[in-house]
Structure formats: C-alpha cells, structure tokens
Amino acid sequence: MRSPLMRRLGLSAVLALALALFGLAPSASAADPNPAELKFTTDAATTTPGGTVNLTMTLTNNKTYDLWFVYQTIDPTWLTTQRPDLKYSITGCSLATANGSTPCSGTGPSNLGTNYNAPIPPGQSRTVTLTLQIAADSGCNGNIGFYSYFYTEFSDSTNYSGGPVYTPETRVLCA
C-alpha cells in the first residue's frame, strides 16, 4: 500500500513542475539589484615615479528611498603591501557636484563615506576622486591597487553592506 505522504509529495512535485513550465513560479532573476553600488575607475593604467593617478569612486543609490548614511574604507591589496619599494600617498580628495567639485573632508583610509555628501536621492550617484601621488623614489614594475568595503543606510530603515570591491591596478613604470 502506498503512503499518503508519498502521494502528497508527488502531487506537490507535479504542481511545482507545471508552475515552473508555465512561468508562474517566482524567479530568482526577479530579485532587486544591490541597493547601493560602488564602482572604481582610474584615469591612467600606468604612471611613473613622481606621477599622479586619480582614483574615482562612484556610489549609486539603486533604491526607491534616500541613501542617508555611508561608511567606506579603502586599503591597499595584499600584493601592493608586499612591495615596500612602491611609495605613494593620497594627496587629494574631491567630490563632484553639479556646481563643479568641492574638497573632501578627509583622505584617510577609513570613513571615506562622509565625502559622498549624503543624502543621495533614489537613482542618483555621487563621485569622489582620490589623487594618488607616486613618490619620485618609488620602485618600478609593481602594481598599486586597493579594495574597499562599504556600509549604507536608507530612509526606509534598511541597510546594505558591500565588498570587497577592487580598484583597477595602476602599474608604476620606469622610463
């Protein structure tokens, strides 16, 4: 004699298959994108000792609510830290606005989030640019790269953590 439990499981499996075939089942691809997205670009793939590179960070609010708070850190990648002959420093920071750019409040490796000038309305972005100065006596043939973690809070009382997000690497060449 067949078990009633097996009959129910079989019926459930057939029903789930029919729903999936006719497109009525919920789909994983219908999920919302990340509520906040952080992207990096650089203005140069290579530089020389004594040169500068601009590292641009763009934070986009993909939610339908204001992004109220951002906390972000930026640190060199492990391979960058393994080359003590690569010498560089963050010498500038600016926030792009509709009226031009304004200086950032700080250029340290943590809490870069205050520089995004939150709140960020739904669908809008803010762009912060860090200027890296490569020391004149820096070593050559090494890559400088960074990674970042960030945390955001929204006006609907939700939050989102992202990362690590990696920057493009800049290669230091010697002439």
Backbone torsions as a table, in degrees:
resi	resn	phi	psi	omega
1	MET	NA	136.3	-178.8
2	ARG	-80.0	145.4	-179.3
3	SER	-77.6	139.4	176.1
4	PRO	-61.6	-28.8	178.6
5	LEU	-65.0	-42.1	179.4
6	MET	-65.1	-37.0	178.3
7	ARG	-63.0	-42.5	179.8
8	ARG	-66.4	-42.4	179.2
9	LEU	-63.9	-40.4	178.6
10	GLY	-64.1	-43.1	178.8
11	LEU	-63.7	-41.3	178.1
12	SER	-63.2	-40.7	-180.0
13	ALA	-65.7	-41.6	179.1
14	VAL	-65.8	-41.9	179.1
15	LEU	-64.2	-43.5	178.8
16	ALA	-63.8	-39.7	178.3
17	LEU	-64.9	-41.9	179.7
18	ALA	-64.6	-43.5	178.4
19	LEU	-62.3	-41.5	-180.0
20	ALA	-66.3	-39.9	-179.5
21	LEU	-65.8	-34.7	-177.7
22	PHE	-95.0	8.1	174.6
23	GLY	73.8	20.6	-178.9
24	LEU	-95.4	-10.2	-179.8
25	ALA	-80.0	149.7	177.1
26	PRO	-62.2	144.1	-175.9
27	SER	-111.5	142.1	178.8
28	ALA	-69.4	-27.0	-178.2
29	SER	-74.3	-10.3	179.5
30	ALA	-82.3	0.1	-178.8
31	ALA	-65.8	150.2	178.7
32	ASP	-67.1	151.0	173.7
33	PRO	-69.5	171.4	176.8
34	ASN	-54.3	136.5	-179.2
35	PRO	-61.6	-26.4	177.8
36	ALA	-139.3	141.3	-177.0
37	GLU	-130.1	132.7	179.4
38	LEU	-115.6	123.8	178.9
39	LYS	-124.4	146.1	179.4
40	PHE	-118.4	145.6	169.4
41	THR	-142.2	160.0	172.6
42	THR	-125.9	155.7	-179.9
43	ASP	-87.5	-4.4	178.2
44	ALA	-153.0	139.5	177.1
45	ALA	-85.0	-21.1	178.7
46	THR	-137.3	158.1	174.2
47	THR	-151.6	176.5	178.2
48	THR	-122.6	162.5	175.4
49	PRO	-54.9	134.6	-176.4
50	GLY	92.6	-8.8	-178.6
51	GLY	-88.1	175.9	177.3
52	THR	-127.4	155.3	176.1
53	VAL	-137.4	135.6	176.2
54	ASN	-97.4	123.8	178.2
55	LEU	-103.9	115.0	-175.7
56	THR	-104.5	131.9	179.4
57	MET	-118.6	124.3	179.2
58	THR	-118.2	121.3	178.5
59	LEU	-106.1	124.5	-178.1
60	THR	-115.2	134.5	175.9
61	ASN	-91.8	108.2	-179.2
62	ASN	-93.8	7.0	-178.8
63	LYS	-93.9	173.0	176.1
64	THR	-96.3	10.0	177.4
65	TYR	-122.2	158.7	177.0
66	ASP	-63.7	143.0	170.0
67	LEU	-89.7	116.1	-172.4
68	TRP	-94.2	-31.8	-170.6
69	PHE	-143.9	139.2	177.4
70	VAL	-133.2	134.6	169.2
71	TYR	-125.2	128.9	-177.4
72	GLN	-141.8	138.9	172.5
73	THR	-115.6	156.7	174.7
74	ILE	-141.3	129.6	-176.9
75	ASP	-138.1	152.6	177.2
76	PRO	-68.0	148.1	176.7
77	THR	-67.5	164.1	-178.6
78	TRP	-59.7	-43.2	-179.9
79	LEU	-63.0	-34.8	177.5
80	THR	-65.4	-40.1	-178.9
81	THR	-71.6	-17.6	-179.1
82	GLN	-81.9	-4.6	179.1
83	ARG	-112.9	84.8	-179.0
84	PRO	-65.3	-14.2	179.1
85	ASP	-79.3	-14.2	175.5
86	LEU	-80.6	118.4	-177.4
87	LYS	-120.3	127.8	-178.6
88	TYR	-156.6	164.1	174.2
89	SER	-149.9	156.7	175.1
90	ILE	-88.1	113.7	-173.6
91	THR	-107.9	-9.0	-179.2
92	GLY	-156.5	158.8	179.1
93	CYS	-151.5	133.2	178.2
94	SER	-142.8	151.0	177.2
95	LEU	-110.2	124.7	177.1
96	ALA	-78.5	128.6	177.7
97	THR	-128.0	174.5	178.3
98	ALA	-63.7	-24.5	-178.7
99	ASN	-99.6	19.8	-176.4
100	GLY	111.6	-149.2	179.2
101	SER	-121.9	151.3	178.7
102	THR	-125.0	150.1	178.9
103	PRO	-65.3	150.2	176.2
104	CYS	-80.4	167.1	-179.4
105	SER	-83.4	-15.3	-179.3
106	GLY	-169.1	159.5	-179.7
107	THR	-126.5	18.4	179.9
108	GLY	-72.2	170.5	-176.7
109	PRO	-75.7	-11.5	178.9
110	SER	-123.8	160.0	-179.4
111	ASN	54.0	46.1	171.7
112	LEU	-71.4	-14.2	-176.2
113	GLY	-59.2	-29.7	179.9
114	THR	-64.2	-20.3	-177.8
115	ASN	-76.7	-13.1	-177.8
116	TYR	-79.2	-2.7	175.5
117	ASN	57.1	51.3	178.0
118	ALA	-66.4	151.5	13.0
119	PRO	-80.4	150.8	176.2
120	ILE	-112.2	116.6	-178.5
121	PRO	-64.4	161.5	179.3
122	PRO	-55.5	136.0	176.3
123	GLY	77.7	-3.0	-178.9
124	GLN	-101.1	164.8	-178.9
125	SER	-127.3	160.0	170.6
126	ARG	-129.7	142.6	-177.8
127	THR	-123.3	125.3	176.6
128	VAL	-114.8	135.4	179.1
129	THR	-118.8	125.2	174.4
130	LEU	-100.8	136.8	176.6
131	THR	-100.8	121.6	177.2
132	LEU	-98.8	125.6	176.0
133	GLN	-101.7	120.2	177.5
134	ILE	-86.9	128.3	-177.7
135	ALA	-64.2	147.5	-179.0
136	ALA	-63.7	-27.0	179.3
137	ASP	-102.0	22.1	179.1
138	SER	-67.5	151.3	174.3
139	GLY	-69.2	169.7	-176.9
140	CYS	-118.4	169.8	175.9
141	ASN	59.5	35.9	175.4
142	GLY	-128.7	155.5	179.2
143	ASN	-102.8	138.5	174.1
144	ILE	-108.7	122.2	179.8
145	GLY	-143.2	160.3	-178.1
146	PHE	-134.1	162.8	170.5
147	TYR	-133.1	157.7	-173.9
148	SER	-140.6	145.2	167.9
149	TYR	-117.2	147.5	177.6
150	PHE	-143.9	157.3	-179.5
151	TYR	-135.6	133.4	-179.2
152	THR	-129.3	149.4	173.6
153	GLU	-125.3	143.5	-175.6
154	PHE	-116.4	162.7	-177.5
155	SER	-70.6	-10.8	175.7
156	ASP	-91.8	17.4	176.9
157	SER	70.4	18.7	174.9
158	THR	-103.1	167.8	177.3
159	ASN	-142.9	166.0	-179.1
160	TYR	-148.2	135.5	175.6
161	SER	-113.6	138.2	179.9
162	GLY	-135.3	156.3	174.9
163	GLY	124.7	169.0	3.5
164	PRO	-74.3	144.1	173.2
165	VAL	-113.7	125.9	-175.4
166	TYR	-99.4	142.7	176.6
167	THR	-84.7	159.4	167.7
168	PRO	-63.5	148.0	179.0
169	GLU	-88.1	147.0	175.8
170	THR	-111.7	127.3	-179.8
171	ARG	-92.7	131.5	178.3
172	VAL	-92.9	115.6	-178.6
173	LEU	-108.5	153.8	173.3
174	CYS	-111.9	140.6	-178.3
175	ALA	-79.6	NA	NA
